Amino acid sequence: MPVVESPNTKARITSIDALRGLVIILMAVDHTRDFFTNVRFDPEDFTQGGTALFFTRWITHFCAPIFVLLAGVSAGLMADRKSTKDLSVFLLSRGLWLIFVELTIVSFGWQFNLGPSFVFALQVIWVIGASMIAMAALVWLPFWAISAVGLIIVLGHNLLDYGLFPAQSWSGPQPIWHIIHNQGFTTDLGIPSLMLYPLLPWIGVMPLGFALAKLFMLPDKQRSSALVRLGLFCMAMFVVIRLLNAYGAPQNWEPQSSIWFTLLDFVHALKYPPSLTFLLMTIGPGLLFLAFADRWQHPMKDALIVFGRVPFFFYIIHIYFIHALAVGAAELQGGAYQSLLVGFWQLPQGYGFDLWVVWCVWALVIATLLPACKWFCTLKSRRKDWWLSYL
C-alpha cells in the first residue's frame, strides 16, 4: 500500500497495516472452515452448532467491510500525492486487474478444476475491484460529493429490502439485479457465476474510506479522538437500530430459549447483501482498533503488520494452500482426493472434521505462510517496480 510522506506516516500506516493484517488472518479462519468443516448447515445457526461454531463464523464478518474501507483510505492517502488523473487511472487499472484475478486465478484456486462444475466465484476481490472502478470515476468529484455518494449508498441501499424496489418487480435486466443485490448462483450473466458478494453497498463503503483518509492527516491525538467518537457512534447506532428492529436491520432478532442465545441472535446481522446494521457492527470496532493500534506494542502486532502489508499476496497463496491441504486430508480420511477438486460449496457428504481441527489447520496455515509474507514484504520495501503495486 502507498505511503504518504508526512511526520506521522509511520504510525498511521502501521495502524492501518495492523488492522488489515488482523482481518486477513481472520478471513483465513473462514476459508479453513470452508474446506475442513464437517458441518453442512449454516454455522451461525446456533440452535444446531452452538456458540463456538457461531463465533468462528461471526468474527470473520469484520473482514470484508474493513478491507473495502481500508482500500478507500489508501486511495484517499494516495490522493495527497497523486494527481486526480493518475489516481483515477491507477484505480481503474487496479480494479480491472482484481476482477480478472477473481475470475481466473482465484476462481480456479477455490475449485481446482475447469470441468463442467466450474463456476466464476465472485467474492471479496471482485467487490474491491468493482468498487475501485467506481472510485476511479468518483475521484473527479469534490470531496463533499464523494462523501455524500458513500453516505447515500450505505444509508439508502436497504430500501431494496423493504419492498420499494422488490426483486420480483425489478424492471431492468435480471443480470443487473444479481450484480447489485441478489446473492446466489446465476447464469443470467452469460456464464455460470456464483454471486457471493453483490455490489451494494460495498461501492458506498469505499468512498467513505476515501473520506476517512482525511483523519490520517491530523495530529495523533486529534485523529485518535475522532476515530474513537466515530467508532462508538457506529456501535451505538447498531445497538439502537437492532433494538428497534428498524430500518437497516431487515433480518429481525427475536427472543430465544436463553439470554445468551438471544444475544447471539441480536448480533447476527444480515451480510448478503450487507445491511446497514452489519456495516455499523463491523466498521465501528475497526475504527476503535485504528484509534489505539498506534500505541500497541507487541510482537503479535509486528506479525499483523507483515500480513497487512502484503494482503493480496497472502490472499492468493492461502487459498491454494488451504485447498491443497484439504485435498490431502480427504485422501487421509479415506476418501478419494478427487472429491475435493471442487469448490467448498460442493464438499462431499462424509468428509470433514470437528471444529478444533479447523482451528489447528488455521494455525498451521498462518505459521507456514508468515515467512513467505515476510520475504515478499521485504521484496516490496527494497524494490519500487510499478507492477509490485498491483500485488
C-alpha positions as CSV (number, residue, x, y, z in Angstrom):
1,M,0.0,0.0,0.0
2,P,1.2,3.6,-0.7
3,V,2.9,5.5,2.0
4,V,2.2,9.2,2.4
5,E,5.3,11.2,3.3
6,S,4.4,13.2,6.5
7,P,5.7,13.4,10.1
8,N,3.3,10.8,11.3
9,T,3.3,8.4,8.3
10,K,5.0,5.5,10.1
11,A,2.5,5.4,13.0
12,R,-0.5,5.8,10.7
13,I,0.4,3.2,8.2
14,T,1.4,0.9,11.0
15,S,-2.0,1.1,12.5
16,I,-3.7,0.6,9.1
17,D,-1.4,-2.4,8.2
18,A,-2.0,-4.0,11.6
19,L,-5.8,-3.8,11.2
20,R,-5.5,-5.1,7.6
21,G,-3.3,-7.9,8.8
22,L,-5.8,-8.8,11.6
23,V,-8.7,-9.1,9.2
24,I,-6.8,-11.1,6.6
25,I,-5.9,-13.8,9.1
26,L,-9.5,-13.8,10.4
27,M,-10.5,-14.4,6.8
28,A,-8.2,-17.4,6.7
29,V,-10.2,-18.8,9.6
30,D,-13.4,-18.7,7.5
31,H,-11.7,-20.3,4.4
32,T,-10.1,-23.0,6.5
33,R,-13.5,-23.8,8.0
34,D,-15.0,-23.8,4.4
35,F,-12.7,-26.6,3.3
36,F,-12.3,-28.6,6.5
37,T,-15.7,-28.5,8.3
38,N,-17.9,-31.5,8.7
39,V,-20.9,-29.1,9.2
40,R,-23.4,-28.9,6.4
41,F,-25.7,-26.2,7.9
42,D,-25.4,-22.5,8.4
43,P,-22.6,-22.1,11.1
44,E,-24.5,-19.1,12.5
45,D,-27.5,-21.3,13.3
46,F,-26.6,-21.5,17.0
47,T,-29.5,-23.8,17.7
48,Q,-27.7,-26.5,15.8
49,G,-24.0,-25.6,16.0
50,G,-23.7,-23.8,19.4
51,T,-21.6,-20.9,20.5
52,A,-18.1,-21.9,19.3
53,L,-19.1,-22.5,15.7
54,F,-21.2,-19.4,15.7
55,F,-18.3,-17.2,16.7
56,T,-15.9,-19.0,14.4
57,R,-18.1,-17.7,11.6
58,W,-19.2,-14.4,13.2
59,I,-15.7,-13.0,13.8
60,T,-14.9,-13.3,10.1
61,H,-17.7,-10.8,9.3
62,F,-15.3,-8.0,10.1
63,C,-13.1,-8.9,7.1
64,A,-14.9,-7.6,4.0
65,P,-16.1,-4.3,5.4
66,I,-12.6,-3.5,6.8
67,F,-10.9,-4.5,3.5
68,V,-13.2,-2.3,1.4
69,L,-13.0,0.6,3.9
70,L,-9.2,0.5,4.1
71,A,-8.9,0.3,0.3
72,G,-10.8,3.6,0.3
73,V,-8.4,5.0,3.0
74,S,-5.4,4.0,0.9
75,A,-7.0,5.7,-2.2
76,G,-7.6,8.8,-0.1
77,L,-3.9,8.8,1.1
78,M,-2.8,8.4,-2.5
79,A,-4.8,11.5,-3.5
80,D,-2.5,13.6,-1.3
81,R,0.5,12.8,-3.5
82,K,-1.0,11.9,-6.9
83,S,-2.8,14.0,-9.5
84,T,-6.5,13.2,-10.0
85,K,-5.8,11.7,-13.4
86,D,-3.0,9.4,-12.1
87,L,-5.1,8.3,-9.2
88,S,-8.1,7.6,-11.4
89,V,-6.0,5.6,-13.9
90,F,-4.5,3.6,-11.1
91,L,-7.8,2.8,-9.5
92,L,-9.3,1.8,-12.9
93,S,-6.4,-0.4,-13.9
94,R,-6.2,-1.9,-10.4
95,G,-9.9,-2.6,-10.3
96,L,-9.9,-4.3,-13.7
97,W,-6.9,-6.4,-12.6
98,L,-8.6,-7.5,-9.4
99,I,-11.7,-8.6,-11.3
100,F,-9.6,-10.5,-13.8
101,V,-7.7,-12.3,-11.0
102,E,-11.0,-13.1,-9.2
103,L,-12.4,-14.7,-12.4
104,T,-9.3,-16.7,-13.2
105,I,-6.6,-17.3,-10.5
106,V,-8.9,-17.1,-7.5
107,S,-11.8,-19.0,-9.0
108,F,-9.5,-21.8,-10.0
109,G,-7.9,-21.9,-6.6
110,W,-11.4,-22.4,-5.0
111,Q,-12.2,-25.3,-7.2
112,F,-9.0,-26.9,-8.6
113,N,-10.9,-27.9,-11.8
114,L,-12.1,-26.4,-15.1
115,G,-14.7,-29.1,-15.8
116,P,-18.5,-28.8,-16.1
117,S,-18.9,-27.9,-12.4
118,F,-16.6,-24.9,-12.7
119,V,-18.2,-21.5,-11.9
120,F,-16.9,-18.0,-11.7
121,A,-16.9,-17.2,-8.0
122,L,-17.4,-13.5,-7.4
123,Q,-16.3,-12.7,-3.9
124,V,-14.5,-10.0,-2.0
125,I,-11.7,-9.5,-4.6
126,W,-14.4,-8.8,-7.2
127,V,-16.2,-6.4,-4.9
128,I,-13.0,-4.5,-4.1
129,G,-12.2,-4.3,-7.9
130,A,-15.6,-3.1,-8.9
131,S,-15.6,-0.5,-6.0
132,M,-12.2,0.7,-7.3
133,I,-13.6,1.2,-10.8
134,A,-16.4,3.2,-9.2
135,M,-13.9,5.2,-7.2
136,A,-11.9,5.9,-10.4
137,A,-14.9,8.0,-11.5
138,L,-15.8,9.4,-8.1
139,V,-12.3,10.9,-7.5
140,W,-13.1,13.6,-10.1
141,L,-15.9,14.9,-7.8
142,P,-15.4,17.4,-5.0
143,F,-14.6,15.8,-1.6
144,W,-18.0,16.6,-0.2
145,A,-19.7,14.9,-3.2
146,I,-17.6,11.7,-2.8
147,S,-18.5,11.6,0.9
148,A,-22.2,12.2,0.0
149,V,-22.3,9.4,-2.5
150,G,-20.9,7.0,0.1
151,L,-23.4,8.0,2.7
152,I,-26.4,7.9,0.3
153,I,-25.5,4.3,-0.8
154,V,-24.7,3.0,2.6
155,L,-27.7,4.6,4.3
156,G,-30.1,4.1,1.5
157,H,-29.5,0.7,-0.1
158,N,-31.7,-1.1,2.4
159,L,-34.7,0.4,0.7
160,L,-34.3,-2.5,-1.6
161,D,-35.1,-4.9,1.3
162,Y,-38.3,-3.1,2.3
163,G,-40.3,-3.6,-0.9
164,L,-39.6,-0.2,-2.5
165,F,-37.8,-2.0,-5.4
166,P,-38.6,-5.7,-4.8
167,A,-36.6,-8.1,-6.9
168,Q,-39.7,-9.7,-8.4
169,S,-40.8,-6.3,-9.9
170,W,-37.3,-5.2,-11.0
171,S,-37.9,-3.7,-14.4
172,G,-34.3,-3.8,-15.6
173,P,-32.4,-6.8,-16.9
174,Q,-32.0,-9.6,-14.3
175,P,-28.2,-9.8,-14.6
176,I,-28.0,-6.2,-13.3
177,W,-30.2,-7.2,-10.3
178,H,-27.9,-10.2,-9.5
179,I,-24.8,-8.0,-9.6
180,I,-26.4,-5.3,-7.5
181,H,-28.4,-7.1,-4.8
182,N,-29.1,-10.9,-5.1
183,Q,-26.6,-13.4,-3.8
184,G,-26.6,-16.9,-5.3
185,F,-25.9,-18.9,-8.4
186,T,-26.9,-17.4,-11.7
187,T,-26.4,-17.9,-15.4
188,D,-28.0,-14.6,-16.2
189,L,-24.6,-13.0,-16.8
190,G,-24.0,-15.4,-19.7
191,I,-21.6,-17.5,-17.7
192,P,-22.1,-19.8,-14.7
193,S,-21.5,-17.4,-11.8
194,L,-21.6,-17.7,-8.0
195,M,-22.5,-14.2,-6.9
196,L,-21.5,-14.3,-3.3
197,Y,-20.9,-10.6,-2.9
198,P,-23.5,-8.4,-4.6
199,L,-22.1,-4.8,-5.1
200,L,-24.4,-2.9,-2.8
201,P,-23.4,-1.3,-0.5
202,W,-19.7,-2.0,-1.0
203,I,-19.4,0.7,-3.6
204,G,-20.6,3.1,-0.9
205,V,-18.1,1.9,1.8
206,M,-15.1,2.7,-0.3
207,P,-15.9,6.4,-0.8
208,L,-16.4,6.6,3.0
209,G,-13.0,5.2,3.4
210,F,-11.7,7.8,1.0
211,A,-13.2,10.5,3.2
212,L,-11.9,8.8,6.3
213,A,-8.3,9.3,5.0
214,K,-8.6,13.0,6.0
215,L,-8.4,11.9,9.6
216,F,-5.0,10.4,9.0
217,M,-3.6,13.8,8.1
218,L,-4.5,15.1,11.6
219,P,-2.1,15.1,14.6
220,D,-2.1,11.8,16.5
221,K,-4.4,12.9,19.4
222,Q,-7.0,14.5,17.2
223,R,-7.0,11.5,14.9
224,S,-7.4,9.0,17.7
225,S,-10.1,11.1,19.3
226,A,-12.1,11.4,16.1
227,L,-11.7,7.6,15.4
228,V,-13.0,6.8,18.9
229,R,-16.0,9.0,18.5
230,L,-16.8,7.6,15.1
231,G,-16.4,4.0,16.2
232,L,-18.5,4.4,19.3
233,F,-21.2,6.2,17.3
234,C,-21.3,3.4,14.8
235,M,-21.6,0.8,17.6
236,A,-24.3,2.8,19.4
237,M,-26.3,3.1,16.2
238,F,-26.0,-0.6,15.6
239,V,-27.5,-1.3,19.1
240,V,-30.3,1.3,18.7
241,I,-31.4,0.0,15.3
242,R,-31.2,-3.6,16.3
243,L,-33.2,-3.0,19.5
244,L,-35.9,-1.3,17.4
245,N,-35.7,-3.9,14.6
246,A,-35.9,-0.8,12.5
247,Y,-34.7,0.3,9.0
248,G,-31.3,-1.1,8.2
249,A,-32.0,-4.3,10.0
250,P,-34.0,-6.4,7.6
251,Q,-33.2,-9.6,9.5
252,N,-35.0,-9.1,12.8
253,W,-33.8,-10.6,16.1
254,E,-36.2,-12.4,18.3
255,P,-36.1,-13.7,21.9
256,Q,-34.6,-17.2,22.1
257,S,-34.5,-20.0,24.6
258,S,-31.9,-18.3,26.7
259,I,-30.5,-14.8,27.2
260,W,-27.2,-15.9,25.7
261,F,-28.9,-17.2,22.5
262,T,-30.9,-14.0,22.4
263,L,-27.7,-12.1,22.4
264,L,-26.3,-14.2,19.6
265,D,-29.4,-13.6,17.5
266,F,-29.1,-9.9,18.3
267,V,-25.5,-9.6,16.8
268,H,-26.4,-11.8,13.8
269,A,-26.8,-9.0,11.3
270,L,-27.5,-9.7,7.6
271,K,-24.4,-9.8,5.4
272,Y,-25.6,-10.8,2.0
273,P,-26.1,-8.1,0.9
274,P,-24.6,-6.3,3.9
275,S,-27.2,-4.4,5.8
276,L,-26.6,-1.1,7.5
277,T,-26.5,-2.8,10.8
278,F,-23.9,-5.2,9.5
279,L,-21.7,-2.4,8.5
280,L,-22.1,-0.5,11.7
281,M,-21.4,-3.6,13.7
282,T,-18.1,-4.3,11.9
283,I,-16.7,-0.9,10.9
284,G,-17.3,0.6,14.4
285,P,-14.9,-1.8,16.2
286,G,-12.4,-1.4,13.3
287,L,-12.3,2.3,13.8
288,L,-11.6,1.8,17.5
289,F,-8.7,-0.5,16.6
290,L,-7.3,2.1,14.4
291,A,-7.5,4.7,17.2
292,F,-5.5,2.6,19.7
293,A,-3.2,0.5,17.4
294,D,-0.5,3.2,17.2
295,R,0.1,2.8,21.0
296,W,0.0,-1.0,20.9
297,Q,3.5,-2.6,21.2
298,H,3.6,-6.4,21.0
299,P,5.4,-9.0,18.8
300,M,1.9,-10.0,17.6
301,K,1.4,-6.6,16.1
302,D,4.7,-7.0,14.2
303,A,3.3,-10.2,12.6
304,L,0.0,-8.5,11.8
305,I,1.8,-5.7,10.1
306,V,3.7,-8.2,7.9
307,F,0.4,-9.8,6.8
308,G,-1.2,-6.4,6.4
309,R,1.5,-5.1,4.0
310,V,1.1,-7.9,1.6
311,P,-2.7,-8.8,1.8
312,F,-3.2,-9.6,-1.8
313,F,-0.2,-11.9,-1.9
314,F,-1.4,-13.7,1.2
315,Y,-4.9,-14.0,-0.1
316,I,-3.9,-15.8,-3.3
317,I,-1.4,-18.2,-1.7
318,H,-3.6,-19.0,1.3
319,I,-6.5,-20.2,-0.9
320,Y,-4.2,-22.6,-2.8
321,F,-2.5,-23.8,0.3
322,I,-5.7,-24.4,2.3
323,H,-7.4,-26.2,-0.7
324,A,-4.3,-28.3,-1.2
325,L,-4.3,-29.3,2.4
326,A,-7.9,-30.3,2.1
327,V,-7.2,-32.5,-0.9
328,G,-4.6,-34.3,1.2
329,A,-6.9,-34.5,4.2
330,A,-9.7,-36.1,2.0
331,E,-7.2,-38.8,1.0
332,L,-6.0,-39.4,4.5
333,Q,-9.6,-39.6,5.8
334,G,-10.2,-42.5,3.4
335,G,-11.9,-40.7,0.6
336,A,-10.6,-40.1,-2.9
337,Y,-8.6,-36.8,-3.3
338,Q,-10.7,-36.1,-6.4
339,S,-13.7,-35.5,-4.3
340,L,-12.0,-32.3,-3.1
341,L,-11.3,-31.0,-6.6
342,V,-14.4,-28.8,-6.2
343,G,-15.4,-25.6,-4.5
344,F,-16.1,-25.5,-0.8
345,W,-19.8,-25.2,-1.6
346,Q,-19.7,-28.7,-3.1
347,L,-18.0,-30.7,-0.3
348,P,-19.0,-34.3,-0.4
349,Q,-21.0,-35.9,2.4
350,G,-18.9,-37.8,4.9
351,Y,-15.9,-35.5,4.5
352,G,-14.8,-33.0,7.1
353,F,-13.5,-32.6,10.7
354,D,-14.6,-31.2,14.0
355,L,-14.1,-27.5,14.8
356,W,-10.9,-28.0,16.8
357,V,-9.2,-29.5,13.8
358,V,-10.3,-26.4,11.7
359,W,-8.5,-24.2,14.2
360,C,-5.4,-26.3,14.3
361,V,-5.2,-26.3,10.5
362,W,-5.7,-22.5,10.5
363,A,-2.7,-22.1,13.0
364,L,-0.6,-24.3,10.7
365,V,-1.6,-22.1,7.7
366,I,-0.7,-18.9,9.4
367,A,2.6,-20.2,10.8
368,T,3.6,-21.6,7.4
369,L,2.8,-18.5,5.4
370,L,4.3,-15.9,7.7
371,P,7.9,-16.5,6.4
372,A,6.7,-16.2,2.8
373,C,4.9,-13.0,3.6
374,K,8.0,-11.6,5.3
375,W,10.0,-12.4,2.3
376,F,7.6,-10.6,-0.1
377,C,7.2,-7.7,2.3
378,T,11.0,-7.2,2.3
379,L,11.0,-7.5,-1.5
380,K,8.4,-4.8,-1.8
381,S,10.3,-2.5,0.5
382,R,13.5,-2.9,-1.5
383,R,12.1,-2.6,-4.9
384,K,9.8,0.0,-6.4
385,D,8.8,-1.7,-9.6
386,W,5.4,-0.5,-10.8
387,W,4.0,-3.9,-11.0
388,L,4.5,-4.6,-7.3
389,S,1.8,-2.0,-6.6
390,Y,-0.7,-4.5,-8.1
391,L,0.3,-7.2,-5.7
